[in-house]
């Protein structure tokens, strides 16, 4: 076990998707759509998308149960989502964070700006891991938006 430690890190990811904000927002708001691009293979997943609602993703990584739990604090349809989250490794809290997702309309596209302010505890999760994992999810969102296009 490492000595108790706390690291505070903020990162911002900026992506542009070739669809209107309503489509990108819907991919965050609808449980089955979000499950496809957000939760890992075989993960347990539940989403109650409303202010005060919870989201839980639980899976196993390297033999350790990881649980990501969020509470939605602010939702402005097609414009903004703010949520607070914890990531736990087993029974230990690894990270506490607040995330803001902005959906900015542009010509024939949506600029998504995600800013996360995290508190990383006892080196159970590294900031670089979180930033890479979040970037991977936003990349997976491209696939979800393309698949949604073919479904409509």
Backbone as CSV, one residue per row, in Angstrom:
resi,resn,N_x,N_y,N_z,CA_x,CA_y,CA_z,C_x,C_y,C_z
1,UNK,0.846,-1.189,0.000,0.000,0.000,0.000,0.884,1.244,0.000
2,UNK,0.506,2.235,-0.774,1.269,3.467,-0.829,0.881,4.369,0.337
3,UNK,1.742,5.333,0.610,1.418,6.328,1.629,0.240,7.163,1.163
4,UNK,-0.581,7.652,2.096,-1.713,8.500,1.698,-1.218,9.708,0.905
5,UNK,-1.902,9.978,-0.193,-1.535,11.124,-1.018,-2.776,11.668,-1.706
6,UNK,-2.661,12.933,-2.125,-3.735,13.590,-2.862,-3.089,14.382,-3.997
7,UNK,-3.622,14.204,-5.207,-3.182,14.998,-6.354,-4.414,15.643,-6.970
8,UNK,-4.305,16.926,-7.291,-5.401,17.664,-7.922,-5.001,17.957,-9.360
9,UNK,-5.819,17.514,-10.311,-5.491,17.684,-11.720,-6.760,18.078,-12.480
10,UNK,-6.611,19.041,-13.370,-7.691,19.435,-14.269,-7.230,19.202,-15.702
11,UNK,-8.112,18.610,-16.512,-7.811,18.471,-17.930,-9.038,18.835,-18.746
12,UNK,-8.791,19.227,-19.993,-9.850,19.573,-20.934,-9.626,18.797,-22.221
13,UNK,-10.696,18.195,-22.725,-10.671,17.520,-24.019,-11.648,18.232,-24.936
14,UNK,-11.245,18.442,-26.171,-12.024,19.204,-27.126,-12.196,18.345,-28.380
15,UNK,-13.438,18.082,-28.775,-13.715,17.271,-29.956,-14.765,17.960,-30.810
16,UNK,-14.733,17.696,-32.094,-15.778,18.178,-32.997,-16.410,16.969,-33.669
17,UNK,-17.741,16.922,-33.630,-18.508,15.833,-34.223,-19.362,16.408,-35.356
18,UNK,-19.455,15.733,-36.496,-20.152,16.285,-37.669,-21.669,16.097,-37.628
19,UNK,-22.250,16.355,-36.472,-23.700,16.247,-36.286,-24.149,17.401,-35.391
20,UNK,-25.450,17.713,-35.362,-25.925,18.815,-34.518,-25.830,18.472,-33.023
21,UNK,-25.807,19.511,-32.162,-25.717,19.287,-30.719,-26.779,18.327,-30.173
22,UNK,-27.989,18.369,-30.723,-29.054,17.492,-30.211,-28.666,16.020,-30.346
23,UNK,-27.978,15.657,-31.416,-27.554,14.254,-31.615,-26.471,13.857,-30.625
24,UNK,-25.515,14.750,-30.398,-24.435,14.437,-29.460,-25.002,14.364,-28.041
25,UNK,-25.861,15.323,-27.698,-26.479,15.335,-26.375,-27.278,14.053,-26.134
26,UNK,-28.038,13.624,-27.130,-28.847,12.410,-27.005,-27.980,11.191,-26.728
27,UNK,-26.794,11.140,-27.318,-25.883,10.012,-27.072,-25.411,9.968,-25.621
28,UNK,-25.461,11.090,-24.928,-25.139,11.140,-23.494,-26.371,10.844,-22.640
29,UNK,-27.545,11.173,-23.133,-28.764,11.139,-22.323,-29.514,9.819,-22.368
30,UNK,-29.452,9.092,-23.483,-30.209,7.847,-23.614,-29.379,6.677,-23.102
31,UNK,-29.915,5.921,-22.139,-29.141,4.857,-21.494,-28.502,3.847,-22.445
32,UNK,-29.230,3.338,-23.421,-28.649,2.321,-24.309,-27.573,2.901,-25.206
33,UNK,-27.793,4.115,-25.669,-26.765,4.770,-26.493,-25.506,4.991,-25.670
34,UNK,-25.644,5.515,-24.471,-24.452,5.791,-23.652,-23.752,4.503,-23.246
35,UNK,-24.505,3.462,-22.949,-23.899,2.176,-22.601,-22.938,1.726,-23.712
36,UNK,-23.365,1.878,-24.963,-22.560,1.379,-26.088,-21.198,2.051,-26.173
37,UNK,-21.113,3.359,-25.941,-19.827,4.035,-26.125,-19.091,4.319,-24.822
38,UNK,-19.782,4.233,-23.696,-19.183,4.627,-22.417,-18.737,3.442,-21.567
39,UNK,-19.581,2.437,-21.428,-19.277,1.304,-20.541,-18.411,0.283,-21.275
40,UNK,-17.494,-0.318,-20.574,-16.638,-1.324,-21.191,-17.383,-2.620,-21.443
41,UNK,-16.790,-3.497,-22.247,-17.416,-4.796,-22.527,-17.651,-5.565,-21.227
42,UNK,-18.841,-6.093,-21.080,-19.168,-6.889,-19.899,-19.440,-6.085,-18.643
43,UNK,-19.411,-4.771,-18.725,-19.642,-3.937,-17.542,-21.123,-3.914,-17.179
44,UNK,-21.392,-3.824,-15.885,-22.744,-3.520,-15.422,-22.928,-2.026,-15.648
45,UNK,-24.128,-1.610,-16.084,-24.322,-0.203,-16.376,-25.765,0.193,-16.114
46,UNK,-25.936,1.378,-15.492,-27.268,1.916,-15.243,-27.196,3.436,-15.335
47,UNK,-28.176,4.053,-15.989,-28.199,5.503,-16.151,-29.597,6.031,-15.868
48,UNK,-29.678,6.980,-14.942,-30.899,7.730,-14.644,-30.560,9.192,-14.950
49,UNK,-30.778,9.580,-16.206,-30.317,10.881,-16.688,-31.334,11.967,-16.371
50,UNK,-31.112,12.621,-15.253,-31.915,13.769,-14.806,-31.114,14.433,-13.694
51,UNK,-31.409,15.694,-13.401,-30.731,16.350,-12.286,-31.044,15.562,-11.022
52,UNK,-30.008,15.169,-10.297,-30.148,14.319,-9.116,-30.081,12.838,-9.439
53,UNK,-30.127,12.491,-10.727,-30.058,11.088,-11.134,-28.638,10.557,-11.073
54,UNK,-28.544,9.223,-11.070,-27.243,8.561,-10.929,-26.902,7.736,-12.155
55,UNK,-25.624,7.570,-12.319,-25.077,6.693,-13.342,-24.056,5.802,-12.646
56,UNK,-24.112,4.499,-12.926,-23.161,3.560,-12.332,-22.642,2.627,-13.419
57,UNK,-21.313,2.549,-13.511,-20.652,1.577,-14.390,-19.708,0.768,-13.510
58,UNK,-19.827,-0.558,-13.587,-19.009,-1.427,-12.735,-18.442,-2.552,-13.592
59,UNK,-17.147,-2.773,-13.442,-16.487,-3.835,-14.186,-15.244,-4.304,-13.448
60,UNK,-14.583,-5.275,-14.018,-13.377,-5.838,-13.405,-12.197,-5.519,-14.316
61,UNK,-11.127,-5.009,-13.705,-9.892,-4.708,-14.416,-8.729,-5.248,-13.596
62,UNK,-7.937,-6.128,-14.201,-6.802,-6.755,-13.503,-7.239,-7.393,-12.184
63,UNK,-8.413,-8.044,-12.195,-8.907,-8.739,-11.016,-9.530,-7.842,-9.963
64,UNK,-9.561,-6.539,-10.192,-10.087,-5.570,-9.225,-11.434,-5.044,-9.721
65,UNK,-12.426,-5.005,-8.822,-13.721,-4.426,-9.173,-13.587,-2.905,-9.147
66,UNK,-13.890,-2.274,-10.282,-13.888,-0.814,-10.390,-15.322,-0.339,-10.539
67,UNK,-15.698,0.667,-9.751,-17.046,1.216,-9.799,-16.962,2.711,-10.030
68,UNK,-17.590,3.157,-11.113,-17.660,4.581,-11.449,-19.093,5.021,-11.199
69,UNK,-19.291,5.940,-10.244,-20.623,6.427,-9.892,-20.685,7.929,-10.070
70,UNK,-21.718,8.393,-10.753,-21.898,9.828,-10.980,-23.276,10.261,-10.531
71,UNK,-23.370,11.523,-10.143,-24.643,12.174,-9.861,-24.719,13.408,-10.740
72,UNK,-25.820,13.544,-11.475,-26.003,14.673,-12.376,-26.452,15.895,-11.576
73,UNK,-25.698,16.990,-11.708,-25.937,18.209,-10.923,-26.634,19.301,-11.720
74,UNK,-26.388,19.340,-13.046,-26.975,20.378,-13.885,-27.094,19.819,-15.299
75,UNK,-28.253,20.004,-15.903,-28.470,19.562,-17.282,-29.228,20.674,-18.003
76,UNK,-28.647,21.176,-19.082,-29.319,22.126,-19.969,-29.342,21.438,-21.331
77,UNK,-30.513,21.024,-21.756,-30.664,20.203,-22.951,-29.925,20.826,-24.144
78,UNK,-29.124,19.976,-24.789,-28.352,20.325,-25.987,-27.259,21.363,-25.742
79,UNK,-27.012,21.727,-24.471,-26.017,22.763,-24.186,-24.963,22.339,-23.171
80,UNK,-25.391,21.697,-22.064,-24.428,21.470,-20.981,-24.897,20.346,-20.068
81,UNK,-23.898,19.584,-19.556,-24.122,18.576,-18.524,-23.011,18.759,-17.488
82,UNK,-23.382,18.756,-16.207,-22.390,18.797,-15.129,-22.706,17.662,-14.172
83,UNK,-21.661,16.886,-13.845,-21.844,15.777,-12.909,-20.632,15.632,-11.999
84,UNK,-20.892,15.068,-10.819,-19.819,14.728,-9.890,-19.693,13.213,-9.878
85,UNK,-18.460,12.730,-9.675,-18.222,11.292,-9.773,-17.213,10.807,-8.746
86,UNK,-17.310,9.514,-8.462,-16.260,8.818,-7.727,-15.892,7.570,-8.521
87,UNK,-14.634,7.234,-8.485,-14.165,5.950,-8.986,-13.621,5.214,-7.776
88,UNK,-14.129,4.011,-7.550,-13.667,3.188,-6.430,-13.005,1.933,-6.953
89,UNK,-11.920,1.563,-6.296,-11.223,0.311,-6.573,-11.508,-0.584,-5.377
90,UNK,-12.361,-1.587,-5.589,-12.831,-2.367,-4.450,-13.652,-1.447,-3.563
91,UNK,-13.284,-1.368,-2.285,-14.002,-0.516,-1.342,-13.328,0.832,-1.138
92,UNK,-12.212,1.083,-1.817,-11.459,2.319,-1.630,-11.773,3.341,-2.716
93,UNK,-12.051,4.560,-2.306,-12.268,5.640,-3.264,-10.920,6.027,-3.860
94,UNK,-10.844,5.996,-5.186,-9.604,6.317,-5.889,-9.603,7.755,-6.397
95,UNK,-10.775,8.219,-6.864,-10.874,9.536,-7.480,-12.233,10.150,-7.177
96,UNK,-12.238,11.451,-6.937,-13.464,12.234,-6.819,-13.323,13.364,-7.831
97,UNK,-14.373,13.596,-8.636,-14.231,14.600,-9.693,-15.533,15.328,-9.972
98,UNK,-15.388,16.480,-10.631,-16.521,17.209,-11.199,-16.209,17.406,-12.678
99,UNK,-17.197,17.121,-13.506,-17.012,17.184,-14.954,-18.083,18.078,-15.564
100,UNK,-17.649,18.932,-16.483,-18.550,19.776,-17.254,-18.398,19.402,-18.721
101,UNK,-19.517,19.126,-19.377,-19.530,18.813,-20.801,-20.350,19.897,-21.485
102,UNK,-19.720,20.606,-22.428,-20.399,21.664,-23.167,-20.594,21.225,-24.613
103,UNK,-21.774,21.504,-25.160,-22.122,21.189,-26.540,-22.275,22.516,-27.276
104,UNK,-21.308,22.851,-28.108,-21.259,24.161,-28.746,-21.598,23.994,-30.230
105,UNK,-22.699,24.627,-30.697,-23.060,24.483,-32.109,-22.062,25.217,-33.003
106,UNK,-21.688,24.542,-34.082,-20.854,25.140,-35.120,-21.504,24.817,-36.455
107,UNK,-20.982,25.350,-37.513,-21.558,25.100,-38.838,-21.476,23.604,-39.135
108,UNK,-22.627,22.962,-39.273,-22.713,21.535,-39.609,-21.995,20.614,-38.628
109,UNK,-21.817,21.039,-37.373,-21.111,20.178,-36.414,-21.373,20.652,-34.983
110,UNK,-20.829,19.887,-34.051,-20.888,20.223,-32.637,-19.484,20.156,-32.074
111,UNK,-19.098,21.200,-31.407,-17.843,21.187,-30.656,-18.180,20.784,-29.229
112,UNK,-17.588,19.696,-28.765,-17.785,19.220,-27.401,-16.530,19.563,-26.609
113,UNK,-16.714,20.253,-25.480,-15.606,20.583,-24.600,-15.896,19.950,-23.241
114,UNK,-15.049,19.008,-22.845,-15.193,18.311,-21.572,-14.052,18.761,-20.671
115,UNK,-14.411,19.288,-19.504,-13.415,19.700,-18.509,-13.655,18.907,-17.238
116,UNK,-12.610,18.254,-16.759,-12.722,17.468,-15.531,-11.714,17.974,-14.509
117,UNK,-12.215,18.217,-13.306,-11.378,18.599,-12.177,-11.382,17.408,-11.228
118,UNK,-10.217,16.791,-11.043,-10.168,15.562,-10.269,-9.270,15.638,-9.055
119,UNK,-9.655,14.874,-8.048,-8.845,14.666,-6.856,-8.489,13.185,-6.842
120,UNK,-7.217,12.886,-6.997,-6.722,11.512,-7.130,-6.088,11.101,-5.800
121,UNK,-6.592,10.021,-5.234,-6.215,9.617,-3.881,-5.288,8.407,-3.883
122,UNK,-4.212,8.503,-3.132,-3.327,7.377,-2.808,-2.794,6.634,-4.030
123,UNK,-2.702,7.330,-5.157,-2.177,6.759,-6.400,-2.924,5.500,-6.860
124,UNK,-4.205,5.393,-6.473,-5.028,4.272,-6.928,-5.427,4.435,-8.392
125,UNK,-5.494,5.680,-8.840,-5.694,5.990,-10.258,-4.761,7.140,-10.577
126,UNK,-4.181,7.095,-11.742,-3.293,8.180,-12.170,-4.064,9.121,-13.100
127,UNK,-3.806,10.424,-13.000,-4.499,11.370,-13.884,-4.342,11.025,-15.370
128,UNK,-3.180,10.565,-15.774,-2.975,10.228,-17.191,-3.878,9.071,-17.617
129,UNK,-4.145,8.130,-16.709,-5.052,7.019,-17.031,-6.458,7.550,-17.267
130,UNK,-6.913,8.450,-16.387,-8.269,9.003,-16.512,-8.395,9.796,-17.800
131,UNK,-7.406,10.637,-18.087,-7.491,11.445,-19.294,-7.503,10.556,-20.539
132,UNK,-6.673,9.524,-20.569,-6.650,8.626,-21.721,-7.960,7.854,-21.838
133,UNK,-8.487,7.356,-20.723,-9.754,6.627,-20.748,-10.907,7.494,-21.217
134,UNK,-10.931,8.749,-20.774,-11.982,9.668,-21.205,-11.837,9.990,-22.692
135,UNK,-10.604,10.187,-23.147,-10.360,10.428,-24.578,-10.820,9.232,-25.404
136,UNK,-10.549,8.025,-24.915,-10.982,6.817,-25.622,-12.508,6.773,-25.724
137,UNK,-13.200,7.161,-24.649,-14.665,7.175,-24.683,-15.182,8.200,-25.696
138,UNK,-14.580,9.378,-25.723,-15.017,10.382,-26.692,-14.739,9.932,-28.122
139,UNK,-13.687,9.157,-28.320,-13.429,8.577,-29.641,-14.483,7.519,-29.979
140,UNK,-14.894,6.732,-28.980,-15.941,5.724,-29.193,-17.279,6.390,-29.514
141,UNK,-17.463,7.597,-29.031,-18.684,8.339,-29.332,-18.812,8.585,-30.840
142,UNK,-17.696,8.728,-31.541,-17.722,8.888,-33.005,-18.431,7.693,-33.635
143,UNK,-18.077,6.493,-33.192,-18.681,5.270,-33.717,-20.175,5.237,-33.409
144,UNK,-20.553,5.619,-32.199,-21.969,5.639,-31.819,-22.753,6.617,-32.685
145,UNK,-22.203,7.790,-32.918,-22.902,8.785,-33.735,-23.035,8.310,-35.178
146,UNK,-22.024,7.644,-35.701,-22.089,7.097,-37.066,-23.126,5.986,-37.146
147,UNK,-23.179,5.138,-36.129,-24.156,4.044,-36.114,-25.578,4.602,-35.986
148,UNK,-25.730,5.650,-35.204,-27.046,6.282,-35.062,-27.496,6.834,-36.401
149,UNK,-26.566,7.379,-37.169,-26.881,7.925,-38.501,-27.449,6.841,-39.406
150,UNK,-26.869,5.633,-39.345,-27.340,4.546,-40.201,-28.658,3.970,-39.711
151,UNK,-28.974,4.122,-38.416,-30.240,3.616,-37.859,-31.419,4.511,-38.209
152,UNK,-31.162,5.791,-38.505,-32.274,6.725,-38.741,-32.655,6.814,-40.186
